[in-house]
Amino acid sequence: ISLASINLAILILAILQGPDRSQFFEYESVSLSCEVQRGSTGWRVVRNTLKGGTEECPTDWGFFKGSSCTISAVPSDSGVYWCESGSGEHSNAVNITVHDGAVILESPVIPVTEGYFVTLRCVHQDKKTKETSSNFRADFHNDGSLIMTNTTGEMTIPAVSKSDEGLYKCNNPKGESPESWMTVTAPGPAPSPAVPVWSISLPRLLCSLLVVSPYLLVTIILVVICNSRRSMTRGENPTTS
């Protein structure tokens, strides 16, 4: 799963557009927006942080940059984010963690489907230059247990399963990341095979009939003539017993 911006499909009524990882360094820019479908109106990005209560953007936090609600993230921005309509309809929620330390774990913010591969990265940020790198020896933990040590700072699960679900964190010589939950879901039902449907336009159908009709008419006339001649022949030569 690449760490690029993706659309998070939530409900039929709204889509939350945002980042595809759950952890961020302090002062990173994070943008979220609600893409509304079916003509629904009044959707907004809201959140629930450690402060408690629901906060709306931009009234209580963040600022608009175009159509997106944007924050220069600090640890107090850590929390649950979702889209909400004026009538109380909700999208799904994503968990965002902002860390003021030197190491974060890059992991999927949305559920991963069983059978797909997923890559976790243990990333260090130089606090002076703000440059990031994962090229360090790193330990990866799942639900408190060490599961892998890798010299490249990455851990890849080639075919994720439900047993891989849980809390993940990492540490390298530069520090330790917070924990993030990775959700694994069952694959959806396979699409039904397409049923072939013969279709032809009306003009083409008429042209086909015009082409075929003369031959069909001649064939019918010939069959009738042949049958008539056979009947006449039998009448002229009656069978003798």
Order of alpha helices (4+ residues) and beta strands (2+ residues): beta-beta-beta-beta-beta-beta-beta-beta-beta-beta-beta-beta-beta-beta-beta-beta-beta-beta-beta-beta-beta-alpha
